[in-house]
Amino acid sequence: METTVIPPGTVVVGLDGSPSSEQALDWAIDYAGRERRQLTLAHGLDPAGSVWMDPEGADHRAVLGALQSDALALLERGRERVAAVSPYQTVHHALWMSDARVTLLDLAERAAAVVVGSRGRGPVSSLLLGSVGVAVSRHAPCPVVVVRPSHPGLVRNGVLVGADASDRSRPVLEFAYRQASLRDLPLTVVHSGGGDLAGVELAEAVAGFAEKFPEVRTSTRLVHGSPGDVIAQESRRMDLVVVGAHHRTTASTILHGSVTDAVVEHAECPVAVVPLAGTR
């Protein structure tokens, strides 16, 4: 059941009532405000989930009605939170009878970005919501931000982006530069490779963005070893990490996709996963 028509270009945030999804909502409010976009609060009710395993003789219609009422109340609390933080923000909401992953991937077809938390309600839900973040970031046609737990009080070093020097990484670099610009943060570009040629290729890849975003203080780093491990370690002192999503199932994208999954699952700050050019 979709409770409203979702406009194209909205920022979608998945809510489930957990503290993690509340953090995702706050991040999405800030992001939508900076990008001057409308916001959609989304929740999926999965009829095949464990919540439906009631005792025999239960009134399933009454159960469904109660679940829908709870979900609508959840979305209304989200709307109230938006009004308190950003009173002029335009807000929509979507309540769908489907798995959270299906709900968010369907909405992602029209969204500018999708924002999710990394932990759900209770130990089992925590695992499920973690899988939601990975699944949506793997397949969504738009950027997906997974709001990971972070350590408050640490000095942050801005935006970190992991990208190669190919044309397909341009959307990843573009997103990272734009977020650094909007937030007045420094940007670190990390590339896995060695030798003079790798450094030259990386410098050429960022040159055009440096001209487009001259206000962004940019540094580049060539790293050795697993880029996923380096990025996850560096994330502890970052405001945002940006990596690429690999949607095709070639051997190379499976390899690099595992790096992205590792960052999504282990980073200690929000992670934005941006589709690479030509991977749909």
Legacy VTK file of the C-alpha trace (Angstrom):
# vtk DataFile Version 3.0
C-alpha trace
ASCII
DATASET POLYDATA
POINTS 280 float
0.000 0.000 0.000
1.528 3.298 -1.075
0.042 6.111 0.986
1.114 8.974 -1.240
2.496 9.628 -4.721
6.259 10.039 -4.424
7.693 12.846 -6.567
10.835 12.188 -8.595
14.092 13.423 -7.129
13.099 13.017 -3.497
15.424 11.882 -0.701
14.022 8.612 0.679
14.788 7.523 4.244
13.868 4.087 5.592
12.329 4.104 9.072
11.696 1.195 11.451
11.538 2.923 14.839
15.078 1.941 15.888
17.667 4.439 17.170
19.679 3.706 14.016
16.824 4.726 11.741
16.344 7.882 13.814
19.986 8.742 13.143
19.362 8.040 9.456
16.386 10.410 9.545
18.476 13.212 11.040
21.146 12.658 8.371
18.502 12.652 5.628
16.921 15.867 6.914
20.288 17.609 6.774
21.106 16.134 3.353
17.728 17.082 1.830
18.100 20.619 3.180
21.580 21.068 1.713
20.483 19.610 -1.636
17.177 21.559 -1.604
15.178 18.396 -2.181
11.927 17.010 -0.828
11.988 14.203 1.732
10.105 10.888 1.768
9.730 8.782 4.928
9.372 5.104 3.981
8.396 1.944 5.857
7.807 -1.568 4.539
5.475 -4.118 6.188
6.477 -7.614 5.132
3.517 -10.042 5.248
5.930 -12.980 5.037
7.974 -11.840 8.037
8.066 -13.461 11.435
5.616 -10.935 12.808
2.877 -12.849 10.973
3.561 -16.108 12.778
0.775 -15.593 15.299
-0.949 -18.335 17.269
-3.650 -20.297 15.486
-7.012 -18.639 15.582
-5.618 -15.111 15.581
-7.600 -12.508 13.663
-5.145 -11.756 10.866
-7.183 -8.798 9.673
-6.998 -7.279 13.136
-3.249 -7.973 13.246
-2.796 -6.280 9.886
-4.822 -3.288 11.015
-2.755 -2.950 14.178
0.491 -3.190 12.248
-0.634 -0.567 9.773
-1.700 1.737 12.608
1.682 1.315 14.287
3.482 1.968 11.001
1.474 5.117 10.323
2.212 6.312 13.858
5.901 5.660 13.217
5.801 7.741 10.048
3.891 10.509 11.836
6.569 10.655 14.538
9.113 10.959 11.759
7.126 13.814 10.237
7.025 15.562 13.617
10.786 15.167 13.915
11.276 16.779 10.515
8.956 19.659 11.461
10.913 20.274 14.656
14.322 20.256 12.944
13.477 21.728 9.531
9.998 23.301 9.609
9.999 24.360 5.948
10.977 20.929 4.609
8.421 19.304 2.272
7.706 15.767 3.512
5.985 12.755 1.950
5.535 9.278 3.347
5.218 5.787 1.890
3.837 2.702 3.648
4.199 -0.395 1.481
3.160 -4.003 2.053
6.546 -5.450 1.128
9.967 -6.334 2.459
12.030 -3.266 3.386
14.552 -4.034 0.648
11.829 -4.253 -2.003
10.223 -1.055 -0.741
13.437 0.964 -0.807
14.630 -0.405 -4.150
11.267 0.415 -5.760
11.369 3.947 -4.339
15.011 4.283 -5.415
13.906 4.181 -9.050
12.529 7.725 -8.617
14.730 8.978 -5.791
17.771 11.243 -5.778
19.162 9.237 -2.854
18.144 6.622 -0.278
19.246 6.858 3.371
19.107 3.925 5.808
20.403 3.054 9.255
22.685 0.129 9.936
20.943 -1.529 12.889
17.292 -2.412 13.483
15.183 -3.245 16.521
16.462 -6.207 18.548
19.265 -8.682 17.710
17.480 -10.363 14.799
16.260 -7.092 13.322
19.782 -5.718 13.606
21.001 -8.408 11.249
18.081 -7.855 8.913
18.519 -4.096 8.703
22.230 -4.554 8.120
21.386 -6.761 5.161
18.950 -4.097 3.949
21.751 -1.542 3.741
24.006 -3.917 1.816
21.243 -5.121 -0.523
19.944 -1.649 -1.348
23.433 -0.223 -1.864
24.249 -3.103 -4.234
21.258 -2.629 -6.493
19.824 0.894 -6.184
20.121 3.139 -9.266
20.793 6.175 -7.054
23.261 6.927 -4.245
22.551 5.058 -0.996
23.780 6.404 2.336
24.137 3.908 5.182
24.395 5.818 8.462
26.904 3.814 10.470
27.560 4.214 14.219
30.326 6.714 14.939
32.381 7.848 17.911
31.135 11.229 19.152
33.740 13.721 20.194
36.455 12.654 17.760
37.957 15.313 15.521
36.756 14.612 11.981
38.790 15.032 8.815
36.069 15.615 6.227
35.075 13.439 3.287
37.010 10.376 2.124
36.348 8.904 -1.321
37.714 5.646 -2.684
37.849 5.738 -6.477
39.922 4.526 -9.383
41.046 6.794 -12.205
38.566 5.496 -14.788
35.666 7.400 -16.319
33.196 5.111 -14.581
34.250 6.571 -11.221
33.280 10.104 -12.215
29.845 9.942 -10.495
31.559 8.767 -7.299
34.044 11.642 -7.362
31.314 14.118 -8.323
29.217 13.089 -5.316
32.181 13.316 -2.962
33.257 16.738 -4.213
29.706 18.054 -3.998
29.236 16.854 -0.411
32.576 18.330 0.608
31.570 21.627 -1.006
28.108 21.750 0.549
29.516 20.946 3.996
32.688 23.081 3.721
34.841 20.027 4.437
38.217 18.867 3.087
38.271 15.913 0.696
40.713 12.997 0.609
40.796 10.877 -2.571
42.154 7.371 -2.021
43.267 5.143 -4.881
44.679 1.630 -4.624
47.773 1.288 -6.784
51.464 1.960 -7.087
54.008 3.557 -9.340
54.259 6.908 -11.063
51.590 6.048 -13.624
48.941 5.455 -10.954
49.724 8.827 -9.401
49.487 10.599 -12.759
46.173 8.897 -13.581
44.736 9.869 -10.214
45.864 13.484 -10.588
44.243 13.652 -14.029
41.005 12.131 -12.720
40.574 14.795 -10.031
41.849 17.758 -12.060
38.499 18.522 -13.661
36.669 18.373 -10.329
39.236 20.628 -8.709
38.366 23.228 -11.350
34.625 22.722 -10.826
34.894 22.837 -7.023
37.862 25.169 -6.372
36.681 25.804 -2.826
37.225 22.154 -1.828
40.611 21.475 -0.196
41.658 18.211 -1.818
44.440 15.739 -1.103
45.167 12.449 -2.885
46.648 9.233 -1.543
47.861 6.047 -3.189
47.446 3.070 -0.866
48.710 -0.495 -0.962
46.905 -3.559 0.307
43.158 -3.910 0.651
41.445 -0.572 -0.081
38.443 -1.720 1.951
40.574 -2.151 5.068
42.247 1.224 4.559
38.958 3.048 4.037
37.270 1.333 6.987
40.199 2.241 9.238
40.331 5.853 8.022
36.550 6.190 8.449
36.935 6.428 12.220
37.893 10.074 11.823
35.836 10.987 8.774
32.520 12.811 8.444
31.552 10.790 5.365
33.000 7.995 3.240
32.060 7.673 -0.450
32.576 4.487 -2.479
31.313 3.105 -5.773
28.546 0.556 -6.334
29.129 -2.251 -8.829
25.862 -3.577 -10.270
27.160 -5.969 -12.894
28.209 -9.518 -12.070
31.599 -9.689 -13.806
34.577 -11.035 -11.890
36.021 -7.545 -11.404
32.815 -6.070 -10.049
32.347 -9.007 -7.704
35.841 -8.327 -6.345
35.358 -4.567 -6.021
31.791 -5.045 -4.840
33.123 -7.045 -1.890
35.277 -4.030 -0.989
32.198 -1.807 -0.988
30.261 -4.319 1.134
33.122 -4.420 3.646
33.114 -0.632 3.955
29.317 -0.551 4.359
29.472 -3.176 7.100
32.523 -1.922 9.031
32.937 1.842 8.545
32.642 4.084 11.589
30.878 6.984 9.901
28.111 7.389 7.283
28.907 5.660 3.987
27.568 6.859 0.615
27.527 4.178 -2.090
27.274 5.775 -5.547
26.535 3.793 -8.736
29.401 3.766 -11.179
28.795 5.104 -14.671
27.475 2.453 -17.050
26.774 -0.222 -14.424
22.998 -0.486 -14.864
LINES 1 281
280 0 1 2 3 4 5 6 7 8 9 10 11 12 13 14 15 16 17 18 19 20 21 22 23 24 25 26 27 28 29 30 31 32 33 34 35 36 37 38 39 40 41 42 43 44 45 46 47 48 49 50 51 52 53 54 55 56 57 58 59 60 61 62 63 64 65 66 67 68 69 70 71 72 73 74 75 76 77 78 79 80 81 82 83 84 85 86 87 88 89 90 91 92 93 94 95 96 97 98 99 100 101 102 103 104 105 106 107 108 109 110 111 112 113 114 115 116 117 118 119 120 121 122 123 124 125 126 127 128 129 130 131 132 133 134 135 136 137 138 139 140 141 142 143 144 145 146 147 148 149 150 151 152 153 154 155 156 157 158 159 160 161 162 163 164 165 166 167 168 169 170 171 172 173 174 175 176 177 178 179 180 181 182 183 184 185 186 187 188 189 190 191 192 193 194 195 196 197 198 199 200 201 202 203 204 205 206 207 208 209 210 211 212 213 214 215 216 217 218 219 220 221 222 223 224 225 226 227 228 229 230 231 232 233 234 235 236 237 238 239 240 241 242 243 244 245 246 247 248 249 250 251 252 253 254 255 256 257 258 259 260 261 262 263 264 265 266 267 268 269 270 271 272 273 274 275 276 277 278 279
